[in-house]
Amino acid sequence: MDHASANFPEPGTSIFLTGATGFVGQAVLDELLARGYRVHALVRGKQIAREGVQTFIGDLFDDGILDAAMHGCAAAIHMVGIIREDPDKGQTFERVHFEGAKHVIDAAARNGVRRFVHMSALGVREDSPSAYASTKARAEAHLKQSGLDYTILRPSVIHGPRGEFMRMLADWAHGRSMPYFFMPYFGRGVFGFGKSKVQPVYVNDVARAFVDCVKKPDLIRHAIDLAGPEQFTWPEMYGRATEVLLGKRKLTIAFPIWYARLLTQLAPASMLPFNRAQVEMAGEDNTSSLDTIERHFGWTPQKFADTLRQYAAALPGEKKE
């Protein structure tokens, strides 16, 4: 493949970044700065007061801000995504995952920022029953026909101390939130006995992969799965987590997917700790080849329990060592 059009930034050059204040985006920002890059960060909130960061306050739909933020940048990394919708705030999967991504992709093309690294998700497809997955797949399709030197990364479940998922899991483990006495998961089949598989990947490994992509010409026009080195059923993963957090395994009980899906249709969204998209995705395995990251990046991602031990004390409610 001819990569003559690609621009591979050296440390000291500027990288455009969306989602820099989010869970994964913060880790990508840390990794970029650690490697000596300067960052043009698009944020909706306040300034990021860090050396090497220039903050641009706006949103994905402000073309003027996008153009200003991309000026002088040698690459773009798009991280913005949501896991639940809030239509009253204009946060829907269609608007954020597809329309927002389209604005950023088009802005990169318009401003000559050819190298583009895009955050998607493992298992996305346009015919998915989950709007979360189908809108991400449509964003991928738009990027593929944009003419940019893109790489798409598709992480599995991402874990880390600042992530909503691990905070929720810690609360369940310690009985601080419903259902208090057990760890719930969505099970397949009439009684929920069928167990989907998941392959959790550490947030710092995800960030490392994103920043590696900036200078890897062999990854241009590729979509790559990002997953950890171990595949678990949900009860197995909960067992590993509670062994670290509690010193023992806690009871896990299946919640049948069909029943959870019915609740999302009948109950107000504010009353449920999950949404329709999460239920639909729970019915499918979220796994990839175990050697994917090593094959593409030349290093091995870290194991789930090993990294959880490193950051467990940083989770809310955990004992500080």
C-alpha positions in Angstrom: 0.0 0.0 0.0 1.2 3.5 -0.8 1.4 5.6 2.3 3.1 8.6 0.7 0.2 10.8 1.6 0.4 10.0 5.3 1.9 12.4 7.7 3.5 10.7 10.7 3.9 13.2 13.5 7.1 13.5 15.5 7.1 14.4 19.2 6.7 18.1 19.6 4.1 18.4 16.9 0.4 19.0 17.7 -2.4 16.3 17.8 -6.1 17.2 17.7 -8.0 15.2 20.4 -11.7 15.0 21.2 -13.0 13.5 24.5 -9.9 14.6 26.4 -11.9 14.8 29.7 -13.6 11.5 29.3 -12.5 8.1 30.9 -10.5 6.8 28.0 -9.7 10.3 26.6 -7.9 11.3 29.7 -5.6 8.2 29.4 -4.9 9.1 25.7 -4.1 12.7 26.7 -1.7 11.4 29.4 0.0 9.1 26.8 0.3 11.8 24.2 1.9 14.2 26.7 4.2 11.5 28.1 5.5 10.9 24.5 6.2 14.6 24.0 3.3 15.6 21.7 1.4 18.8 22.1 -2.4 18.5 22.2 -5.2 20.6 20.8 -8.1 19.4 23.0 -11.7 20.0 22.1 -13.8 20.1 25.2 -17.3 21.2 26.2 -16.3 22.3 29.7 -13.5 24.2 31.3 -9.9 24.7 30.2 -7.4 21.8 30.7 -4.6 23.4 32.7 -1.7 21.3 31.7 1.6 22.1 30.0 1.5 21.1 26.3 -2.3 21.3 26.1 -4.2 24.0 24.2 -7.9 23.9 25.0 -10.7 24.7 22.5 -14.1 25.0 24.1 -16.9 23.9 21.9 -18.7 20.8 20.6 -18.5 18.4 17.7 -21.0 20.5 15.7 -19.2 23.8 15.8 -17.3 23.9 12.5 -15.5 27.1 13.4 -14.1 25.7 16.6 -13.2 22.4 14.8 -11.3 24.3 12.1 -9.4 26.4 14.7 -8.6 23.4 16.8 -7.2 21.4 13.9 -5.1 24.2 12.6 -1.5 23.2 12.7 -2.2 19.6 13.8 -0.5 16.6 12.1 -3.1 14.0 13.2 -6.5 13.7 14.8 -7.8 11.3 17.4 -11.6 11.1 17.9 -12.6 9.5 21.2 -16.1 10.9 22.0 -18.9 8.3 22.7 -21.8 7.7 25.1 -23.1 4.5 26.7 -26.6 5.8 27.4 -28.8 8.4 25.7 -30.1 11.7 27.2 -32.4 13.1 24.5 -33.2 16.2 26.7 -29.6 17.2 26.4 -29.3 16.2 22.7 -27.2 13.2 23.6 -28.5 10.4 21.4 -26.5 7.6 19.7 -27.4 9.0 16.3 -26.3 12.5 17.1 -23.1 11.7 19.0 -21.8 8.5 17.4 -22.7 9.2 13.8 -23.5 12.9 13.2 -20.8 14.1 15.7 -18.2 11.8 14.2 -19.1 12.9 10.7 -18.5 16.5 11.6 -15.1 15.7 13.0 -14.1 13.5 10.1 -15.3 16.1 7.6 -13.4 18.8 9.5 -10.2 16.8 9.3 -10.5 16.3 5.6 -11.3 20.0 5.1 -8.3 21.1 7.1 -5.8 18.6 5.6 -5.4 16.6 8.8 -4.9 13.3 7.0 -3.9 10.9 9.8 -7.1 10.1 11.7 -7.4 7.5 14.6 -11.0 6.7 15.5 -12.6 5.2 18.6 -15.3 2.6 17.7 -16.3 -0.6 19.6 -15.8 -4.3 19.3 -18.6 -6.1 17.5 -20.2 -3.0 15.9 -22.3 -3.6 12.7 -24.8 -1.5 10.8 -27.6 -4.2 11.2 -27.1 -4.5 15.0 -30.3 -4.4 17.0 -28.4 -2.0 19.3 -28.4 1.7 18.3 -25.1 2.1 20.1 -23.5 -0.4 17.8 -25.3 0.5 14.5 -24.5 4.2 14.8 -20.8 3.5 15.5 -20.8 1.3 12.4 -22.2 4.1 10.3 -19.5 6.4 11.5 -16.9 3.8 10.5 -18.4 3.6 7.0 -18.3 7.4 6.6 -14.6 7.4 7.7 -13.7 4.7 5.3 -14.9 6.7 2.3 -13.5 10.0 3.5 -10.1 9.7 1.8 -8.3 10.1 5.1 -5.4 7.9 6.3 -7.5 6.3 9.0 -7.1 3.6 11.6 -10.2 2.4 13.5 -9.8 0.8 16.9 -12.5 -1.3 18.4 -12.1 -1.9 22.1 -13.9 -4.6 24.1 -15.0 -3.6 27.6 -12.5 -1.1 28.9 -11.7 -1.1 32.6 -9.8 1.3 34.8 -10.2 3.3 38.1 -12.0 6.3 36.5 -14.4 4.2 34.4 -18.1 4.0 35.2 -18.2 0.2 34.7 -15.6 -0.6 37.4 -17.0 1.9 39.8 -20.4 0.2 39.4 -18.8 -3.2 39.8 -17.0 -2.1 43.0 -20.3 -0.8 44.4 -22.0 -4.2 43.7 -19.1 -6.1 45.2 -19.4 -4.1 48.5 -23.2 -4.1 48.5 -23.3 -0.3 48.3 -25.9 -0.3 45.5 -28.7 -2.6 44.2 -29.0 -5.6 44.1 -26.7 -5.4 47.2 -26.4 -9.2 47.9 -25.2 -10.5 44.6 -23.5 -9.6 41.3 -26.0 -9.4 38.4 -25.4 -10.1 34.8 -27.5 -10.6 31.7 -28.0 -14.2 30.8 -29.2 -15.7 27.5 -32.0 -18.2 27.2 -35.4 -18.5 28.9 -33.9 -18.8 32.4 -30.8 -16.8 31.7 -28.4 -19.7 32.0 -26.5 -18.9 28.8 -23.4 -16.9 29.4 -21.9 -14.4 27.0 -18.1 -13.9 27.0 -16.2 -10.7 27.5 -12.5 -9.8 27.0 -11.8 -6.8 29.2 -8.9 -4.5 28.2 -7.0 -2.1 30.5 -7.6 1.6 29.8 -3.8 2.4 29.7 -3.3 -0.3 27.1 -6.1 1.2 25.0 -4.4 4.6 25.3 -1.1 3.1 24.3 -2.6 1.6 21.2 -4.2 4.8 20.1 -1.0 6.8 20.4 1.0 4.0 18.7 -1.3 4.3 15.7 -0.3 7.9 15.1 3.1 6.7 13.7 2.4 3.2 12.3 1.9 3.3 8.5 1.1 -0.4 8.3 -2.1 0.3 10.2 -3.5 2.8 7.8 -7.0 1.8 6.4 -7.3 -1.0 9.0 -10.0 -1.6 11.7 -8.4 -3.4 14.7 -10.0 -5.1 17.7 -8.5 -4.1 21.1 -9.1 -6.8 23.7 -7.3 -8.1 26.7 -5.4 -11.4 26.9 -8.2 -13.3 28.7 -11.7 -14.3 27.8 -14.2 -14.7 30.6 -17.9 -15.3 31.0 -19.4 -12.5 33.0 -19.6 -14.6 36.2 -15.9 -15.5 35.7 -14.9 -11.9 35.4 -17.0 -10.9 38.4 -15.3 -13.7 40.3 -11.8 -12.4 39.5 -12.9 -8.9 40.4 -14.4 -9.8 43.8 -11.4 -11.9 44.7 -9.3 -8.8 44.4 -11.8 -6.4 46.0 -13.1 -8.6 48.7 -10.7 -11.5 49.0 -13.4 -13.9 48.0 -15.9 -14.5 45.3 -19.4 -13.1 45.6 -22.5 -14.7 44.4 -23.5 -14.0 40.8 -27.1 -14.3 39.5 -28.3 -14.1 35.9 -31.0 -11.6 34.8 -32.6 -13.1 31.6 -32.0 -10.8 28.6 -35.6 -11.2 27.4 -36.9 -9.9 30.7 -34.4 -7.0 30.8 -35.4 -6.1 27.3 -39.1 -6.1 28.4 -38.3 -3.8 31.3 -36.6 -1.2 29.0 -39.9 -1.1 27.1 -42.2 -0.7 30.1 -40.3 1.1 32.8 -39.1 4.8 32.7 -35.4 5.0 31.8 -34.6 6.9 35.0 -35.7 3.9 37.0 -33.3 1.4 35.4 -29.5 1.1 35.8 -29.3 -0.2 32.2 -30.7 0.7 28.8 -31.9 -1.2 25.7 -28.5 -0.9 23.9 -26.7 -2.4 26.9 -29.1 -5.3 27.0 -28.9 -6.0 23.3 -25.1 -6.0 23.4 -25.0 -8.3 26.4 -26.6 -11.0 24.3 -23.5 -11.3 22.1 -19.9 -12.3 22.9 -17.6 -9.3 23.1 -14.3 -11.1 22.2 -11.5 -11.1 19.7 -8.4 -13.1 18.8 -6.2 -13.3 21.9 -3.1 -12.2 19.9 -4.6 -9.2 18.1 -2.8 -6.4 20.0 0.5 -8.3 20.0 0.2 -8.9 16.3 -0.5 -5.3 15.3 1.5 -3.4 18.0 4.2 -5.8 19.1 3.3 -5.8 22.8 1.0 -7.8 25.0 -1.9 -6.2 27.0 -2.0 -6.7 30.7 -4.2 -9.2 32.5 -7.5 -8.1 34.2 -6.8 -9.1 37.8 -3.2 -7.9 37.7 -4.1 -4.4 36.7 -7.2 -4.3 39.0 -4.8 -4.9 41.9 -2.7 -1.9 40.8 -5.6 0.5 40.8 -8.2 -1.0 43.2 -7.4 1.5 46.0 -8.3 4.3 43.6 -11.9 3.1 43.2 -14.5 4.9 45.3 -15.0 3.3 48.7 -11.9 1.2 48.6 -9.3 1.2 51.4 -6.3 3.4 50.5 -3.0 1.7 51.1 
